[in-house]
Amino acid sequence: MGISRDSMHKRRETGGKKKAWRKKRKYELGRQPANTKLDTVNKTVRRIRVRGGNVKWRALRLNTGNYSWGSEAITRKTRVLDVVYNASNNELVRTKTLVKSAIIQVDAAPFKQWYLTHYGVDIGRKKKGGADKKEETEEGEAAQEAKKSSHVLRKIEKRQAERKLDPHVEEQFNSGRLLACISSRPGQCGRADGYILEGKELEFYMKKIQKKKGKTAA
């Protein structure tokens, strides 16, 4: 028997059985779940012809996506590194399954690069010890500034006056991984796009992940 999304086979609210008074319909059909997996090497997307001659894209393996940074109003294509939390099922975390609303870790490099060009601030740089290394970095920064025109420097200075960065997001830049949420449906559109977590939402999921780590350690 095929997968059906009808309610003909279900019981009444009172618990009584219902007799099927008609057969299954084409518009009630369902298909096998995509169970899109995170794959570091391959990307596999299948084309599916659906009702009305329309097309769905069933992603089976993905490793990249477009992620937007809401507070900065930018979007960058970046690598998906890991699945860290799923509210519906821990099994989806263990198997690294990409679904809508899954909390994942993405590569911070594209956003870090944009931040440097836009604000002239290199966030997430680890501080090196020693006076020699300090001198080297200062010389490098001076050389970078020398390349920029006075117009660009004025523009960056003006942007820096309005610059605000969430402390939790800044912490994540040090590790090179940002927490993000998938907002697209990989099994329907063939993409794993989403947004970078910030503010209260980020705090909420950080607590959840920390709590989960505590349970596994115990």
Disulfide bonds with the S-S distance in Angstrom:
none
